[in-house]
Amino acid sequence: MHILLIEDHLQLVQTLTQSLGVLGIQVSACADGVLADTTLRQHAFDAVVLDLALPRMHGIEILRRLRQRGDKVPVLVLTASGDTYDRVQGLNAGADDYLAKPFDLAELEARLRALHRRSIGAVDSVLGVATLAFNTVSRRFTLGTHHLDLPPREHDLLEALIVHAGRPVSKLVLTQRLSSCDAALSNEALEIYVHRLRRRLDGSGAEIHTLRGLGYVLEAADDAPA
């Protein structure tokens, strides 16, 4: 999962980036409202964590603009403890959830994963294509009865494909998802990661197909085992 953290408290940003990273959640961060609005226009994320009191543009305005563009990315608003007004404002502007500061890391992780599962329509915590399975809670892949251990970018790429299994995912979306704020991923690098995954999935019944002009799709082969 790749989230955008919109927060101007540097220490909190550093703490969450490190702590969520250990849990397998990639964090990009913006400390400025105008920059955050621009970033959301240009990049795709699985979820957004939004503080409201920001320099140059208030969080509510960022949220309103996001929803006016038709962007349905899940947004979790951070509010001051006991501040009902902020919670109501955020929910009315299109937020999906809220969390009061100070908060527990485990609760933040759980809420983000729940929002992500809801946004992709995953009722069950396990997604599968042929013998390939992905647990959306533990973020672990298995092939049959064996754990599939992947390097971070291959893992994130395969996760992006399996949550949209049967549907094409564009190269632009995939390169954005695998890019960090300070290092963009090229199409050539993306193709290398796809090639590596294809080799790992060989014989599993799960295949990554290239759709010209549309991107990549993960689906079961015609002769895939049941």
N, C-alpha and C positions, 0 to 999 in steps of 0.2 A: 504494500500500500504506500502511496506517495501523497503526503499532505502538504498543504501550505499553511504555515503558522504565521498569523498576522498579529504581531505583538512587539511593543517598543521597549519592553523590559529586557535588556540584554542578558542579564544573568538567567532569567527564566527561559529565554530562547536557547541559550547554551545548554542548560540543564535538560530541557525537553528534547533537544536535538540529539544529545548523547543518550539519554535514557530510552527514548522511543526507538532510536537506531538499534540499540541492543535487542529490542523486541521485534525488530524486522520492519519497522515503520520508517520510511525515508522522509525526512523533513526538509523542506525549503522554507525560508523565512523572509518576511518583509517587516520592517519596523516603521514604515511610512504609509499613510493611507493612500496617497496618490500612486506610489509605486505598487502597492498591493492591487489597486484597481487595474493598473496597466498589466501587471503580471497575470491576473485572472483573465484578462482579455486575450492574452497571447499563449497561455499554457493550460494544459488540462491536469487536474488533480483528482484524487479519489475522495478527498474530503478537505474541508477548510476549518481551521480553528481560529476564531476571530475575536480579538479584544476590541472593545468599543471606543475607548479613549485613545485616539491615535493622532499623531501630528498630521496636519494639512488636510485630512479628510476623516470624518467620523466613521466608525465602523458601521453604523446604521445606513449611511449613504452608500458605502461600499456594497452592502447587502442589497439595498434597493436597486442599484445599478446592475448587480449580478442577476437578480431575478427579472429585471426588465429586459435583459438580453436573452432570457429564456434558458439560462444556465441552471441546471437542476442539481449541481454538485452539492452533496450534503454539507451543511454549515453548522458547526457547534460554536455557540457564542460563550465567551468568558465574561462573567459578570462579577461585580463586587458582592461580597457575602451579604445576603439579606436584601439586596437591591431589587425589589419587585418591579420597579419601573423599567429598569434595563432589560429584565427578562421579558416583560410584556412587549416592549419596543422591538426587541430582537425577534420574537416569535411572530409578531404582526408584520414585520418586514420580510419574513420568509425564512427565518432560521429553523433548523430541524430539531435542535436540542440546545441546552445551555448547561453550564457548569459554573458554580460559584467558587471564587478564589477565597482562601487557599483550597486546593483540591488534591486528591490522592492520585498518584500516577496510574495505579491499577484501574481506578474508575475511569480516568480519561481514556486509557487504552481500550477498556471494555466498551465505552460509549462510541468510540471511533470505529471499532470493528463491527458493532451493531449497526451503525449508520451505513457503513460500507456494504454489509450484507443486504440490508434493506434496499439500498440503491441499485444493486445488481439483481434483485429479485431472488436472492438465495435464501429460501426458507430453511433448508437443511444446511448444516455446517460443513457437509462434505460434497464437493463437486467432482464429477467423474467423466472421463472420456475413455472408453474401452477399459484397459487395465490401469490407466493412469488415474489417480485420485488426489484431491487436494482438500485438506482440512482448513477451512477458513478461520478457525479459531486458533489452532496451533501454527498455521501457515506451513505445514509439512506436506511434502509430496510423497506418494508411494507409487511404486510400479508393482502391481500384484501384491505380494506380501512383503516386499522389500522397500525400505526407505530410500528415496531418491535425493541424494545430497547434491546441491547445486551451488556454484559461486553466486554471489549476490545479484549481479545483473542478469544472469541466466534465470535465476529464480524469479526475479521481478518480471522478466519478459514472459516466462511461462505462466505466471500468475495472471498477468494481463490477458493472456490468450484464453486461459481456461475459464475465467469468469465471464468471458464472452464466447464460450465454445459454440461453434456452429455459425457464428456471425463474424464477418471480416472486421479486423482492427487495422486502421490506417497506419502507415509508416510514420506519419507525423505524430499521431497520438503515442505510438510506441517510443519514438525517439525522445519526445517530451517527458514521458514517464521515466525513462532510463537516464535522463540528463539531470545533472545537478545545476544549481543556479550559476555556478562559475565554470562549468565544463559541459558543453553541448555534445551530444552523441551524433555522429555522422551516420548517414544511410549505409555507408560501407561497413561501419562497425556493427550496426544493427544486423546486417546480412551475415556477418561472421557469427554473431550470437545465435541467430536462427539456424545456421548450418550446424553449430555445435549441439543445439537442442535436438535437431533432427537425428543426429547420430545417437544421442542418448536414448531417444524414443524408438529407435529402430526395433521392430519386432513386437512392440507393445500394443499395436492396434490403434494407437493415437498418432495422427499425422498432422504436420504443419504444412498447409498448402499456400502457395503464392497466388493471389488473385490480381491480375494486372490492373493497375489503376485504383485498386481498392485496399491492398495491403496483404495481411496474412490471416488465415483462419485455422483454428485447431478443431479437428473433427475426427471421428472414428473412421478407419478404413473400411471398405466394403466387406472385407473378409475378417474384420476385427473379431477377437474372441468375445463371447457374451460375458 
